[in-house]
Amino acid sequence: MFMSEKKVKIVKRAERVVSKPNKSKSTRKSASDMVNTVTNWVSEFQQRQSAETAKAVESLIHSRRQQPNEA
């Protein structure tokens, strides 16, 4: 069995072209705006959940106080 002869190109560090992706400021701003929007949604959701949970616990405690003791 013979291996096919393939040429390998060696690229030295000095010959490499380093290219950085160019992101425009508008792209970064829109991405930042999206992150801020989602962060606000999560914060509002957590606040609403906390308020609803506190209200439910208060209601439960209040209803237990009004019921006569069955013991």
C-alpha positions in Angstrom: 0.0 0.0 0.0 1.3 3.3 -1.0 0.4 6.6 0.7 -0.6 9.3 -1.7 2.0 12.0 -2.0 0.6 15.2 -0.7 2.4 18.5 -0.3 2.3 20.2 3.0 2.6 23.9 3.1 4.5 25.2 6.2 3.4 28.7 7.3 5.8 30.5 9.5 4.6 32.8 12.2 5.9 35.9 10.4 4.0 34.9 7.3 0.7 34.5 9.0 -1.8 37.3 8.6 -3.7 37.9 11.8 -7.2 39.2 11.0 -9.5 40.3 13.7 -13.2 40.3 13.0 -14.4 43.8 12.5 -17.6 44.4 14.4 -19.1 47.7 13.9 -20.2 49.9 16.8 -23.8 49.5 15.7 -23.6 45.7 16.0 -22.1 46.0 19.4 -24.7 48.5 20.5 -27.5 46.4 19.3 -26.1 43.3 21.0 -25.7 45.4 24.2 -29.3 46.6 23.9 -30.5 43.0 23.6 -28.6 41.9 26.7 -30.0 44.9 28.6 -33.5 44.0 27.5 -33.3 40.4 28.5 -31.6 41.4 31.8 -34.5 43.7 32.5 -37.1 41.0 31.7 -35.4 38.6 34.1 -35.2 41.2 36.8 -38.9 42.0 36.4 -39.9 38.3 36.4 -37.9 37.7 39.6 -39.6 40.7 41.3 -43.0 39.6 40.2 -42.4 36.0 41.4 -41.1 37.3 44.7 -44.2 39.5 45.2 -46.6 36.8 44.2 -44.9 34.3 46.6 -45.0 36.7 49.5 -48.7 37.4 48.8 -49.4 33.7 48.7 -47.6 33.0 51.9 -49.4 35.9 53.7 -52.7 34.6 52.4 -51.9 31.1 53.7 -50.8 32.3 57.1 -53.9 34.6 57.4 -56.3 31.7 56.4 -54.6 29.4 58.9 -55.1 31.9 61.7 -58.8 32.3 61.0 -59.5 28.5 61.1 -60.3 27.1 64.5 -57.8 24.7 65.9 -59.0 21.1 65.2 -56.9 19.4 67.8 
